[in-house]
Amino acid sequence: MGRKISLGAALTFMIIAVTLVFSVTMVFSIRNFNNKVSSIIEREGMYEKFTEIDTYVRQNYSGGIDETALMDAVAQGYLSGIDDRYADYLSAEEYAEYLKSETGAVSGVGVSVAMESSGYMQVTQVYEGSAASGAGIQPGDLIIKIDDIDITADTFDAASELLTGDAGTKVTMTVRRDDEDTEMEITRRTLTINTVFATTFGDFAYIRVGDFAESTPDQFVKAVEGAVDAGAKTLIFDVRSVNTGLVSSAATMLDRLLPAGDLLSVSYSSGETEVLYTSSARQIGLPMVVLVNEGTAGAAEFFAAGMKDFNKAKLVGAQTAGYGSMQQMFMLEDGSAIRITIGNYTLCNSGASWEGTGIVPDHAVPLDYAFEFTDVTLLDSALDTQLAKAIEVASSTIAPVPEESAAETSAGTASASQG
């Protein structure tokens, strides 16, 4: 039989237990209080210093103070001092533009321009379905006047802002072609920018991803499935010099290419780890190559790293930028926003991270040729040594058909056609 504990002993044990819990609680409470007090004292010191600077400036500065610009600069200065190389502050206007850019949709005339030697705007690209396309504007045209602004090197930036605007608003442009000037009124409209461009090199499908916007995955899947349906034997993806876009869009694109499995996890400062994205069983069975360079960053790096992590593609080009941490935007009450790092990404298969180190390609190839990656019509493997290597690697991944198998296939085809 078990020994019975007297009432006095039970009370003693209870008192000891309560005392221990109380003591431990007090230790943590005191430590937490001390940390809070230290933090409050530090913040008070910081605010006192700012107040002191502000007082001296307002009492002695001979110029005027733009309060909005001042607070924007203070916010930017704060973030530049926290040792986060990705931290940033966006004004209300900048944040609104950022949100628009993430969707892949823009409102405006629908052209990309560059400054010509005379200071005029030279049209470099006309977006399909845009107001500019409907007005007959072509690449190479010069825009010499927008509304009341005669375009020069000094007015170029101000005039460029007029190319965008709310859908339904009008803008008057003077366009020069072959020394003939034409004035036209154009109504701005909203359109989805094409971020995926495809072409072929023999049996190889080349797919250029220019951004990882919300609209990119749909365009990408159409390009991939179109290439497969057309009989492509290898897929070459180009994400060189792509440093914008959403990691979530890259994950959706990888889901179409890779087999089932976890793709990417994030480790937070709290020590918690979370799997962010997974892939379904549906995949593409063709050999693949991904072109990368030192300008490949963020979502584009994840796309390349994910392909390599599943051993689905060979990487060709130069070591990538090493942007492998997770940022989050926090909108402030006045419509502005801050962006700070909240964790580091890790590839689920290998457990590898590319933050600060980048991704080393399987085939390192230097490129001295200055190439405009957004125009696939300018692709030239004789000049683009990285593309030439990608084609070479793609060729080596295609297994030759044995002569006997080829003969059997031909015979089978003939029999089928006769039957």
C-alpha positions as CSV (number, residue, x, y, z in Angstrom):
1,M,0.0,0.0,0.0
2,G,1.1,3.6,-0.7
3,R,2.2,5.8,2.1
4,K,-0.3,8.5,3.0
5,I,1.0,12.1,3.2
6,S,-0.1,14.1,6.2
7,L,-2.0,17.3,5.8
8,G,0.9,19.3,7.1
9,A,3.3,17.8,4.6
10,A,0.9,18.4,1.7
11,L,0.5,22.1,2.8
12,T,4.3,22.4,3.0
13,F,4.7,21.0,-0.6
14,M,2.0,23.4,-1.8
15,I,3.7,26.4,-0.2
16,I,7.1,25.4,-1.7
17,A,5.5,25.0,-5.2
18,V,3.7,28.3,-5.0
19,T,6.9,30.0,-3.7
20,L,8.9,28.5,-6.6
21,V,6.3,29.6,-9.2
22,F,6.2,33.1,-7.7
23,S,10.0,33.3,-7.6
24,V,10.4,32.3,-11.2
25,T,7.6,34.6,-12.3
26,M,9.2,37.5,-10.4
27,V,12.6,36.8,-12.0
28,F,11.1,36.9,-15.5
29,S,8.9,39.9,-14.7
30,I,11.8,41.9,-13.3
31,R,14.0,41.0,-16.3
32,N,11.2,42.0,-18.7
33,F,10.6,45.2,-16.8
34,N,14.3,46.1,-16.9
35,N,14.4,45.4,-20.6
36,K,11.4,47.7,-21.1
37,V,12.8,50.4,-18.9
38,S,16.1,50.2,-20.8
39,S,14.2,50.4,-24.1
40,I,12.1,53.4,-22.9
41,I,15.2,55.2,-21.7
42,E,17.0,54.6,-25.0
43,R,13.9,55.9,-26.9
44,E,13.6,58.9,-24.7
45,G,17.3,59.7,-25.4
46,M,16.7,59.4,-29.1
47,Y,13.6,61.6,-29.1
48,E,15.4,64.2,-26.9
49,K,18.2,64.3,-29.4
50,F,15.8,64.8,-32.3
51,T,13.9,67.5,-30.4
52,E,17.1,69.2,-29.6
53,I,18.1,69.2,-33.3
54,D,14.6,70.3,-34.3
55,T,14.7,73.2,-31.9
56,Y,18.1,74.5,-33.1
57,V,17.0,74.3,-36.8
58,R,13.6,76.0,-36.3
59,Q,15.2,78.8,-34.2
60,N,18.2,79.4,-36.5
61,Y,17.7,78.0,-40.0
62,S,17.3,80.8,-42.6
63,G,15.2,78.8,-45.0
64,G,11.8,77.3,-45.0
65,I,10.9,73.8,-43.9
66,D,8.7,71.4,-45.9
67,E,7.2,69.4,-43.1
68,T,6.2,66.5,-45.3
69,A,9.6,66.2,-46.9
70,L,11.2,66.5,-43.4
71,M,9.2,63.6,-42.0
72,D,9.9,61.5,-45.1
73,A,13.6,62.1,-44.6
74,V,13.4,61.3,-40.9
75,A,11.6,58.0,-41.7
76,Q,14.1,57.1,-44.3
77,G,17.0,58.0,-42.0
78,Y,15.6,55.7,-39.3
79,L,15.4,52.7,-41.6
80,S,18.9,53.4,-42.9
81,G,20.2,53.1,-39.4
82,I,18.9,49.6,-38.5
83,D,21.5,47.6,-40.4
84,D,19.0,46.1,-42.8
85,R,20.2,46.6,-46.4
86,Y,16.7,46.0,-47.7
87,A,14.9,48.3,-45.4
88,D,13.2,51.2,-47.2
89,Y,10.6,53.9,-46.7
90,L,8.1,54.8,-49.4
91,S,6.1,58.0,-49.4
92,A,2.3,57.7,-49.9
93,E,2.7,58.4,-53.6
94,E,5.6,55.9,-54.0
95,Y,3.7,53.2,-52.1
96,A,0.6,53.7,-54.3
97,E,2.8,53.3,-57.4
98,Y,4.5,50.2,-55.9
99,L,1.1,48.5,-55.4
100,K,0.2,49.2,-59.0
101,S,3.5,47.8,-60.3
102,E,3.0,44.5,-58.4
103,T,-0.2,43.8,-60.3
104,G,1.5,44.0,-63.7
105,A,-1.1,46.5,-64.8
106,V,-0.5,50.2,-65.7
107,S,-2.7,53.1,-66.8
108,G,-1.3,55.4,-69.4
109,V,-0.3,55.8,-73.0
110,G,1.3,52.4,-73.2
111,V,4.9,53.0,-74.4
112,S,8.4,52.7,-73.0
113,V,10.8,55.5,-74.0
114,A,14.4,56.5,-73.8
115,M,16.2,59.8,-74.2
116,E,17.4,60.4,-77.7
117,S,20.6,62.4,-78.3
118,S,18.6,65.5,-79.0
119,G,16.8,65.2,-75.7
120,Y,13.5,64.0,-77.4
121,M,11.7,60.8,-76.2
122,Q,12.4,57.9,-78.5
123,V,9.8,55.1,-78.3
124,T,11.5,51.8,-77.5
125,Q,8.4,49.7,-77.0
126,V,4.7,49.9,-77.7
127,Y,2.6,47.6,-75.6
128,E,0.1,45.4,-77.3
129,G,-3.5,46.6,-76.9
130,S,-2.4,50.1,-75.6
131,A,-3.7,53.5,-76.6
132,A,-0.4,54.2,-78.3
133,S,-0.7,51.1,-80.4
134,G,-4.2,52.1,-81.4
135,A,-2.9,55.5,-82.4
136,G,-0.3,54.0,-84.7
137,I,2.8,54.9,-82.7
138,Q,5.7,52.7,-83.5
139,P,9.1,51.9,-82.0
140,G,11.7,54.4,-83.2
141,D,9.2,57.3,-83.3
142,L,10.2,60.5,-81.5
143,I,7.9,62.3,-79.1
144,I,8.8,65.9,-79.2
145,K,6.0,67.5,-77.2
146,I,3.4,66.3,-74.6
147,D,0.6,68.8,-73.7
148,D,2.4,72.1,-73.2
149,I,5.8,70.7,-72.5
150,D,8.4,70.9,-75.3
151,I,10.6,67.9,-74.6
152,T,14.3,68.5,-74.0
153,A,16.9,66.9,-71.8
154,D,15.8,69.3,-69.0
155,T,12.1,68.6,-69.3
156,F,12.4,64.9,-70.1
157,D,11.5,63.6,-66.6
158,A,8.6,65.9,-66.1
159,A,7.2,65.0,-69.6
160,S,7.7,61.3,-68.9
161,E,5.3,61.5,-65.9
162,L,2.5,62.5,-68.4
163,L,2.8,59.2,-70.2
164,T,1.0,57.6,-67.2
165,G,-2.2,58.7,-65.6
166,D,-5.8,57.6,-64.8
167,A,-7.6,55.6,-67.4
168,G,-10.0,57.8,-69.4
169,T,-7.9,60.9,-69.1
170,K,-6.5,62.5,-72.3
171,V,-3.1,63.7,-73.3
172,T,-1.9,65.5,-76.4
173,M,1.3,64.3,-78.0
174,T,3.4,65.5,-81.0
175,V,5.1,62.5,-82.7
176,R,7.8,62.8,-85.3
177,R,8.5,60.1,-87.9
178,D,10.7,60.6,-91.0
179,D,10.9,64.4,-90.2
180,E,7.1,64.7,-90.3
181,D,5.3,65.8,-87.1
182,T,1.8,64.6,-86.2
183,E,-0.2,65.9,-83.3
184,M,-2.6,63.4,-81.7
185,E,-4.9,63.2,-78.7
186,I,-4.6,60.0,-76.8
187,T,-6.9,58.6,-74.1
188,R,-5.0,56.8,-71.5
189,R,-6.2,53.3,-70.7
190,T,-5.3,50.4,-68.3
191,L,-3.5,47.4,-69.7
192,T,-1.7,44.4,-68.4
193,I,2.0,44.6,-69.3
194,N,3.4,41.5,-71.0
195,T,6.2,40.2,-68.8
196,V,6.8,36.8,-70.6
197,F,8.3,36.6,-74.1
198,A,8.9,33.5,-76.1
199,T,10.7,32.4,-79.2
200,T,12.4,29.3,-80.6
201,F,15.9,28.1,-81.5
202,G,15.3,25.0,-83.6
203,D,13.9,22.4,-81.2
204,F,14.5,24.6,-78.1
205,A,11.9,26.9,-76.7
206,Y,13.3,30.1,-75.2
207,I,11.1,31.8,-72.6
208,R,12.2,35.2,-71.2
209,V,10.6,36.3,-67.9
210,G,11.0,40.0,-67.5
211,D,9.2,40.4,-64.1
212,F,7.4,38.3,-61.5
213,A,4.2,40.4,-61.3
214,E,0.8,39.0,-60.3
215,S,-0.1,38.6,-64.0
216,T,3.2,36.8,-64.8
217,P,2.2,33.2,-63.9
218,D,-0.7,33.0,-66.3
219,Q,1.4,34.4,-69.1
220,F,4.2,31.9,-68.2
221,V,2.0,28.8,-68.1
222,K,0.6,29.7,-71.6
223,A,4.1,30.1,-73.0
224,V,5.3,26.8,-71.5
225,E,2.2,24.8,-72.5
226,G,2.4,26.4,-76.0
227,A,6.0,25.3,-76.3
228,V,5.2,21.8,-75.2
229,D,2.3,21.5,-77.6
230,A,4.5,22.8,-80.4
231,G,6.9,19.9,-79.8
232,A,9.8,21.7,-78.0
233,K,12.4,19.2,-76.8
234,T,14.0,21.5,-74.3
235,L,12.9,24.7,-72.4
236,I,15.4,27.5,-71.8
237,F,14.3,30.1,-69.3
238,D,16.0,33.5,-69.1
239,V,15.8,35.5,-65.8
240,R,19.0,37.5,-66.3
241,S,18.9,41.0,-64.8
242,V,15.5,40.5,-63.2
243,N,15.4,41.9,-59.7
244,T,11.7,42.8,-59.2
245,G,8.5,40.9,-58.5
246,L,6.8,38.6,-56.1
247,V,8.2,35.4,-54.7
248,S,4.6,34.0,-54.7
249,S,4.5,34.4,-58.5
250,A,7.7,32.5,-58.8
251,A,6.3,29.7,-56.6
252,T,3.2,29.4,-58.8
253,M,5.4,29.1,-61.9
254,L,7.6,26.5,-60.3
255,D,4.5,24.5,-59.3
256,R,3.8,24.0,-63.1
257,L,7.3,22.7,-63.7
258,L,8.4,20.7,-60.7
259,P,7.1,17.5,-59.0
260,A,5.3,17.3,-55.7
261,G,7.2,18.6,-52.7
262,D,7.9,21.6,-50.4
263,L,9.6,24.5,-52.2
264,L,10.5,27.2,-49.8
265,S,10.5,27.9,-46.1
266,V,11.3,31.0,-44.0
267,S,13.0,31.3,-40.7
268,Y,11.7,34.2,-38.6
269,S,13.7,36.1,-35.9
270,S,11.6,34.3,-33.3
271,G,13.2,31.0,-34.3
272,E,9.9,29.8,-35.9
273,T,10.2,28.1,-39.3
274,E,7.3,28.0,-41.8
275,V,6.9,26.3,-45.1
276,L,5.6,28.9,-47.5
277,Y,5.1,27.2,-50.8
278,T,4.7,23.6,-52.1
279,S,4.4,22.0,-55.5
280,S,1.8,19.6,-56.8
281,A,2.5,16.4,-58.7
282,R,1.9,17.9,-62.1
283,Q,5.2,18.7,-63.8
284,I,6.9,19.2,-67.1
285,G,9.1,16.3,-68.1
286,L,11.3,18.1,-70.6
287,P,15.0,18.9,-69.9
288,M,15.4,22.6,-68.8
289,V,18.1,25.3,-68.6
290,V,17.9,28.6,-66.7
291,L,20.0,31.6,-67.6
292,V,21.1,33.8,-64.7
293,N,23.6,36.6,-64.0
294,E,24.7,39.0,-61.3
295,G,21.5,41.0,-61.8
296,T,19.3,38.0,-61.0
297,A,17.8,38.7,-57.6
298,G,14.8,38.0,-55.3
299,A,12.0,36.2,-57.0
300,A,14.1,35.4,-60.0
301,E,16.8,33.9,-57.8
302,F,14.1,31.7,-56.1
303,F,12.9,30.5,-59.5
304,A,16.4,29.5,-60.5
305,A,17.3,28.0,-57.1
306,G,14.0,26.1,-57.0
307,M,14.8,24.5,-60.4
308,K,18.2,23.5,-59.2
309,D,17.0,22.3,-55.8
310,F,14.8,19.7,-57.5
311,N,17.5,18.9,-60.0
312,K,15.2,19.9,-62.8
313,A,17.5,22.3,-64.7
314,K,21.1,23.3,-65.3
315,L,22.0,26.9,-64.5
316,V,24.1,28.9,-67.0
317,G,25.6,32.4,-66.7
318,A,27.0,34.2,-63.7
319,Q,26.6,34.0,-59.9
320,T,23.4,35.7,-58.8
321,A,22.9,38.7,-56.5
322,G,22.3,36.9,-53.2
323,Y,18.9,38.4,-52.3
324,G,17.3,35.6,-50.3
325,S,15.6,37.3,-47.3
326,M,11.9,38.0,-46.8
327,Q,10.6,41.5,-46.5
328,Q,7.2,42.8,-45.4
329,M,5.5,46.1,-46.1
330,F,3.7,47.9,-43.3
331,M,1.4,50.7,-44.3
332,L,1.4,53.8,-42.1
333,E,-1.6,55.9,-41.2
334,D,-0.8,58.6,-43.8
335,G,-0.6,56.1,-46.7
336,S,3.2,55.8,-46.7
337,A,4.9,52.5,-45.9
338,I,8.0,50.9,-44.6
339,R,9.7,47.7,-45.8
340,I,11.8,45.6,-43.4
341,T,13.4,42.2,-43.3
342,I,11.4,39.7,-41.2
343,G,13.1,36.4,-42.1
344,N,15.5,34.4,-44.3
345,Y,14.4,31.9,-47.0
346,T,15.6,28.3,-47.1
347,L,15.2,25.8,-49.9
348,C,13.2,22.8,-48.6
349,N,15.1,20.0,-50.3
350,S,18.6,21.0,-49.7
351,G,18.1,23.3,-46.7
352,A,20.3,25.9,-48.6
353,S,20.0,29.6,-48.4
354,W,21.3,32.1,-51.1
355,E,21.1,35.2,-48.9
356,G,24.3,37.1,-49.3
357,T,26.0,34.4,-51.3
358,G,23.9,34.1,-54.4
359,I,23.6,30.9,-56.6
360,V,26.6,29.5,-58.4
361,P,25.6,28.4,-61.9
362,D,26.5,24.9,-63.2
363,H,28.2,26.5,-66.1
364,A,29.8,29.9,-65.4
365,V,30.0,32.0,-68.6
366,P,31.1,35.7,-68.7
367,L,29.2,38.1,-70.9
368,D,30.8,41.3,-72.2
369,Y,28.0,42.0,-74.7
370,A,25.6,44.7,-73.7
371,F,22.2,43.2,-74.4
372,E,18.7,44.5,-73.9
373,F,17.1,41.4,-72.4
374,T,13.5,42.6,-72.9
375,D,13.6,42.4,-76.7
376,V,13.8,38.7,-77.8
377,T,14.0,39.8,-81.4
378,L,17.5,41.0,-80.7
379,L,18.7,37.6,-79.4
380,D,21.9,36.5,-81.1
381,S,23.7,33.5,-79.9
382,A,26.8,34.5,-81.8
383,L,27.1,37.6,-79.5
384,D,25.3,36.3,-76.4
385,T,27.9,33.7,-75.1
386,Q,25.6,32.7,-72.2
387,L,22.7,32.0,-74.5
388,A,25.1,30.0,-76.8
389,K,26.2,27.9,-73.8
390,A,22.6,27.4,-72.8
391,I,21.8,26.0,-76.2
392,E,24.8,23.8,-76.0
393,V,23.8,22.4,-72.6
394,A,20.2,22.0,-73.9
395,S,21.5,20.0,-76.9
396,S,23.4,17.7,-74.6
397,T,20.3,16.9,-72.5
398,I,18.4,15.5,-75.5
399,A,19.1,11.7,-75.7
400,P,19.7,10.5,-79.2
401,V,17.1,8.0,-80.6
402,P,18.8,4.6,-81.3
403,E,18.7,3.6,-84.9
404,E,16.6,0.5,-84.2
405,S,14.1,2.5,-82.1
406,A,13.9,5.1,-84.9
407,A,13.3,2.4,-87.5
408,E,10.6,0.8,-85.3
409,T,9.0,4.2,-84.8
410,S,9.0,4.8,-88.5
411,A,7.5,1.4,-89.2
412,G,4.9,1.9,-86.5
413,T,4.0,5.2,-88.0
414,A,3.7,3.8,-91.5
415,S,1.5,0.9,-90.2
416,A,-0.7,3.3,-88.4
417,S,-1.2,5.5,-91.4
418,Q,-2.0,2.5,-93.6
419,G,-4.5,1.1,-91.1
